[in-house]
Amino acid sequence: MTFSDLGLSPALVKAVAEKGYTKPSPIQEKAIPHILEGKDLLASAQTGTGKTAGFTLPVLQYLTDTKHPKYRPLRALVLTPTRELAAQVYDNVREYSKYANIKSAVVFGGVNAKPQIATLKRGVDILVATPGRLLDLHDQKALSFKRVDVLILDEADRMLDMGFVRDINKIISFMPAKRQNLLFSATFSNDIKKLAAGILKNPVSVEAEPQNSTAKKVTHKVYKVDKKKKTEFTIKLIKDGNWNQVLIFTRTKHGANRLTQNLIKAKISAAAIHGNKSQGARTKALKNFKENSIRILVATDIAARGLDIPLLPHVINYELPNVPEDYVHRIGRTGRAGAAGEAISLVCSEETEYQNEIEKLLKEKLESNIVKGFEPTDTAPPKRAATQSKGSFGKKKKGGNSDSSNQNKPKRKPHFKGNKPAGAASGRGRTGAPKKKRF
């Protein structure tokens, strides 16, 4: 099957071909025909499966086939959880629409809003945005949602985890009831099903990979390492293997900064990316990493989704995530689009339970190795209650100094009803509510 067989126009097919794609991926084959038919869609697809093109191409086709009002009202909206993912999706939209009469834009926080407002005032057909900045711009009357025909929620499970339900509800409350809704998620958790039930109308469900699966060409390695020797062992792995492009995940912002400094002291070029970094610093670090100007990018889980790094060979879990699903998202940065990759986890004694929970999720035993001189001498803490998973919606993750944007948010349960979820009109900034960080 070709992209033309899916019903895409020659202009879109030409742009796709220039990107080097000759045939649709499984998620594209399954999703594109339903979207072109105007159906609501609930899609489960892991990163690296081509899901962005899976919703971008048919939406661009719809915009091309329908009339363009002279003033270019916003007709398609893509919501993403992070700035990096928003920028990546926008790049795809721009590249795929280069031969089509489509105007697009991206808006997110951390940068000056004035240029974004100026762009919106000129009119755009399709907008990629993070929820916080989007609502800020709407409050400033820089855009209207009244003509939106298509709403896409990308990485919806991550948006739930980051506490964006309230913002999503409010955005939806401003939209016309009659519209097409597309929801893409890495998992079909109970919370995703609740969200889908409140937004989608008679949706078609498609799944490109088994739920919570990891990339087939990723090799998993676990090293049991003493907690105090993790940095030394990480440096040894990089130098002995002469690795030139490694993405390393830590659990906290402070840990990311500290590891980055130690790598630089060891004469290994590195940069950190996390929520406390300015958008300019995050963009520069990612650009340098992609261009191989630096060898190592150290990140918190804010970077687990949306980073598109072609042919990334190595991912290191310097610390295991305390939510098992995050392991899948982290290592999804490697082994993408059929390329081979390696996921290495450094596990100290106190992280043994996290490893057990990851293995239960994957339904796979991860073989553990011990390297002489780095053996664990620390002891595991007393057995505690099972770590919460993404299914425990609204609860704060464990692990201080995390990179979660809703760290101090009160526990809430989402309530959805019809096309305008309950609570949608409540707005932000209610008296007594903590101020939430904008992405």
N, C-alpha and C positions, 0 to 999 in steps of 0.2 A: 504494500500500500504506500502511496505517495501523499504528500501534502495536498496536491491537486485533487486527489481522489476524495479527500476529506471535505472538499467544497471551498477551499480557500482561493482567493483571487490570485491572478498572475503576479500582481504587485507584492503581495505578502509572500508568495512562494519564492519569488526572486530574492527577497530580503533574507528569507530563511536559508536559501541555498548559499548566499554570501557568508552566512555564519558557519557554513560547513555541515549543515544538517541535510541529509538526503532522504531520510524516511522518519515517520513519526515514532516516538517512543510509546510504550504501552499505555501510559496515562494519557498521552495526547490522542491516541486512537480511540480510547474509551470516552474521554471527556468532550473533545471538540464537536463531534456530531450532535450530542445532546445540547450543548450550549448554543450551537447554531440553530437548533430547533426552538430555542427560547425557553427551555426547561430550567427549573431550579436544579442545582447540583450539590451533592454532598460527596466530596472526594477525599480519599485517604491516599496520600502519596509521600514517600520519603524524599528527603532532599537528594538532588542529583538525578532525579528521574525525568526531568524536563517539565515539571508541573507548571512553572511560570509561563512557558510558551503554551501550555495546555489551556490556560484561561486567557492569556494575552492575545493570541492569534484569533480565536473566534470573536472576542469582543471587538478587536480592530476590524474584523470583517463586518460585524454588525454596524459599527460606526461608519464604515465606508459605504455600505449599502443603503443607509438611511440618509435623509436630507439633512444638510447642515444649515441651521438657522444662522443668519448673518452675524449675530452677536455671540455665537459660540457658547451656549450655556453648557454647564457641566452635565455630561450625560452618562459617564461611566466613572465609578470611584473604586479604587483599590486601597484597602486598609491593611497596613502591615504593622507588626509590633515594634520594630526597631528602625533606626535611621539607616543603618547599613543595608537592611533588606529593602527599604523603600528606594534607596539609591540604585540598588541592583535591579529591582523590578522596573524602575523608570528607564534604566539603560536599555533593557530588553524592549520595552514599549517603543522607545525612540528608534532603536535599530530595526525592529520589525515593521515600523510604519514609515520608513524613510522614503518609500515610493508611493505612499498613500497620502491623501489630503486630510491628515489628522494632526491636530494640535494637542500636545501633552505637556504635563508639568509634574513636578514633585515638590512636596512641602513636608518639612519636619523641623523639630525644635533644635536648639543649640546654635542656630545661625540667625542672622538678621532677617526679620520678617518683611521688611520693606520691598526687597526685590521680588519676593514671593507674591506679595499683594499686587505689585505692578503687573506681574505675569498673569495673575488671575483676572485682573481687570480687563486685560486684552482678550480674554476668553480662551478656554481650553475645552477639548472634547473629553479627554480622559485624564484623571488626576490620581497620582499615587501619593499616599499620605500616612503619617502616623496620627493616631487619634487625638492626642493632646494639642498639637499645633493646628490640626484641622479645625477643632472646636474654637480655639483662640481666634483663628482667621474668620470663622463664621460669626463669632461674637462681634468682630470688627466690621461685619457686613462686606467682607472682601469676596465672598462667594455665596451661592445659594444652592441648596440641594433639591429644589422643587422640580427640576427637570431630569433628575437622575433616573436612567432606565435600567442600569446594571450596577449592582453592588457586589464587590468581591472581597471576601475576608480571607486573607492569606496568612498561613501559620496561625490559624484560629486558636489552636490549643495553647500556643505561646502567649497570645493576647489574653486569654483567660488567666493563665498563670501569672502574668504581669499586672493583673488587676484592672484591665481596660473594659470590663463589662459595662460599667456605668457610662463610660464615654461612648461605647458602641451603641448602647441603648438610646442615648440622647441624639446621636447622629441619625439613627434610624427614625427617630420620632419626627425629624424634619423632612423626611423623604416621602414621596408619593407612595401610596399603598400598592399601586400596580407597578411592579418592576421585576426584573429577573435577579435572583440571588444565587451567588456561587460561594460555597464555603469549602476551603481547602485546609486540611489538617493532617499532621503526621499520624495521629491516633484518633480512634473513635471512642473516646472516653465517655462516661456518663454525662459529664459537663458539656462536652461537645454536642451530644445528642439533645441535651436540654436547649442549648443555644440554637441548634438547627431547628428544633420543633417550634421555636418562637419566631423564626425568621423565614424559613424555607416553606414553600407551598408545593406539596406533592413532589418532593425532590427525587431525582434519580441518584442512586448511590453507586459510586465506582471506586475500585480499590486497585492500585497498581502493584502493591507489594503486600505481603502478609503483615498484619498489624504488629507494630513494634519490632519489625525485622531490621537487621543491619545489612549493609551493603554486602553482596555476595563475594566480592573480591577483596574484602578487608580481612587481613590477618590479625588475630587478637593475641596479644602477649601480656602476661601479668608477671611482674617482678615483686616478690615480697622483699621490702626494703625497710630498714630502720628509719623511723620518722626523721631523725636528725641528720640522716645521710642522703636524703632525697635529692638535695641540690647537687651534692658531689656526684651522685649516680647519674643525674640528668646530664651534667657536663661530660661525664665519661661516655655516655651513650652517643652524644652529639659529636664529640671529638673522635672516638674510636670508629664510628660509622661514617665520619666525614659528611654529616648531613648538612645540607644547605637550605632546606626549607622545612621547618617544623612548627606546627601549631601546638602550643602547650596550654592546657586548661588548669586553672587554680580555682579554689572555691571562693576566695575573697579578693577584694580589690587590693588590700594591703599585701596579701600573699603574692599577687601578680607583680606589684611594684618591687617587692623584695627580691623575688626570683629574677626579674629583669636586671636589677642592679648587680646581682651576683653573676649572672651570665656575662654582662659587660665587663666586670672585673676579671673574668676568665678569658677575656679577649674574644668573646662570641657576640657578634652584633645582634641586638634584640630591642624590642619595643613592647610596651604594654598597651592593652586596649580594654577599657572597662567604663562603667557609668560615670565615674568621677573625672574622666578625661573630657576635654572640650571636643566638640564635633570636629574642629580643625585638626586636633591632635589625633583623633581616631581615624579620620580620613587619610591623613599623612602616613600614619603607621601602616594601615592596610595597603596603601599604594606602594610604599617602600617594600613591603613584604611580597606583594605580587610581582614587583619588578626585580626581586632578589637583591635589593639594596641592603636589606637586613636578612639574617638567616632565620631568626626566631621571632615569632609573635606569641606573646603570653596574654591570655585572655580569660576573663570570667565568662559565665554562661550567657551573658548578653550577646556574645559572639557565636554561640552555638548554632544559631539559626541565621540564615541569610547570607553568610559569607561565601561567595562564589570564588574559589581559588582553584583554577584548573590544574589537574594532575598533582595535587598536594600529596606527597608520598608518606608523611608521618604525622600522626597526632599522638601527643602524650597527655595522659591524665595524670598530672602531677599529684592531684588529689582526686579521689573518686567523688562523683556528685552524690549528694545525700538524697536525691530523688532518682530512682533507677532509669526513668524514661530519658533523663538528660544525658545518660551515657550514649543512647542511640543518636540523639541529636548532635552530640559532640563529635562522635566518630563519623557522622555523616558528612563531615568536611573532607574526608579522604575516601578513596574508592568510588569516586563519582563517575557517572557516565561510562561505566564499564572499565575504568582504569583500576589498577591494583593499588592497594594502600595498606598501611600498617598502623594499628591502634595499640599503643603501649600504655599500660596502667601500672603506676607505682603504688603499691598497697602496703601500708604499715599495719601493725596489729589491730589498731583501733578501727580500721576501715574494713575489716574482714566481713562484718555484717553487711556493709554496703555492697561488697562483692557478691555475697550470697543472694541479695535481693536483685542485683543485675542479672545474675545467672538464672534466677527464677523467671524474670521477665523475658529473657532471651530463649529460655528453655534449652540452655546450652552451658556445659561446664567449661570454664575458662582455665586452661592449664597454667599452673603457677610455677615460677622459676625462682631460684635463689642464687645470687652471685656472691662468691666468697669475698669477705671483707665488708659486705653491705647487709649481712643477715639481720633480721629484726631482733632487737634486744628489748624493745619496749613491750609492754603487755597490753592485752585487749581490756577495755573497760568492762564492768559487769554488764550482762545482757540486758538490754532495754526494750521498750515497746517497739514494734516494727516501725520503720521510717515511713512517713506519709508518702503516698504517691500522688500523682496528678489528680487522682480521683477524689482526693480530699480538698475540694475546691474551697477557696476562701480562707484557708489556714496558712499561717506564716511558716515558711520553711525554717528548718533549723540551721544553725551556722551563722554566727554573728558576722557583721561587716559584709554581708552578701551583696550581690549586685541586683537584687530584686527591686523593682521600682515601687512596689506596694508593701515595703517592709513594715511600715508602721500603720498600715491601713486596718481599720476595724474589721472583724470577721463578718462577712455578709454572704448570704446565699442569693444567687440570681433568681429572678422570677420573670418568666416570659409569658406573654399572653398576646396571641394574634400577631399582627404585623408591627404593633407598637408595644414592645415589652414593657411590663409594669415598671414603674419607677423611671421611665425614660424622661419624663418631663421634670424630674427633680432637680436636674442641673448639677453644676459643680460648685464648689466653694460654699456649700451650706454652712451656716454657723456651727462651729464646734467640730466640723470635719477636718481631718488633717490634710494639709496641702500635699498633693501627689506630684511626684516628679514628672515632667513632661518629656516625651521622647520625640 
